[in-house]
C-alpha cells in the first residue's frame, strides 16, 4: 500500500506551462511578470484580511480563466501539515493566531501567484521578454546584455537539468537507495546527491560551451512587441486590485 501511494505522489514541477489556448496564456510574458511583482508588493505591504481576500479572489479567477487542472498541484508531504499545526498551536497559546493565519495565507497567495505565471508562460516567451524588462537598466550603464544572456541560458537549461535530475533519482532507486532512510545517514546521502548534481551540471556546461563556440556569435532577432487586448485587461485588473488592496487593506 505504501509503494502505491508513493508512486501516485505528484512531484513539484516548476516552470512547466499547462498547454491551453486561453486569454491568460496569450498575455505577454512581461505583462504577467510585472503584474505578479505589483500584486506581490501591494499585498506584502498591506497583508490584511481584506487584502488577502481580494488577492485570493483574483488568483482563483485567474486559475479558472486559464483552466488550470487540479493535477498540476503537487502532493504536499505530511510533515508540512505537521509543522503548520505545531505553529498554529504555539501561536494560539501566545495570542498571535490571527497574524499567523494571515502569514500562511500570504505565503499561499504568493506561491499561487508565481505558479500561475509559470503555468501560463512558456520559457521561450519569458526569455524573449527579458530584454524588454531589463531595458530601463541601460540608462544606468549596467551590463544588461550580459545579464539577459545569463538569465536566458539558465532558463533554457532548466528542462535539461530537470531531465538529468529525474535520471539521477531513477538511478538511485535502482541501486536500492530510494531516499533518506534514517537521520544517521542523511549527511552521506546529501554529499552523494550534491556530488552527482555538480558532476551532471559540469558536463552540461561543458557541452553547452562547446556548442556555443562552434556556433559563434549571431545577431539575435526578436519579434516586435505587440500588446493585445488581454494585456490591457490584465493591467486594468492588476491596477484595480492593487488600488483596492491599498485603500481597503
Order of alpha helices (4+ residues) and beta strands (2+ residues): alpha-alpha-alpha-alpha-alpha-alpha-alpha-alpha-alpha
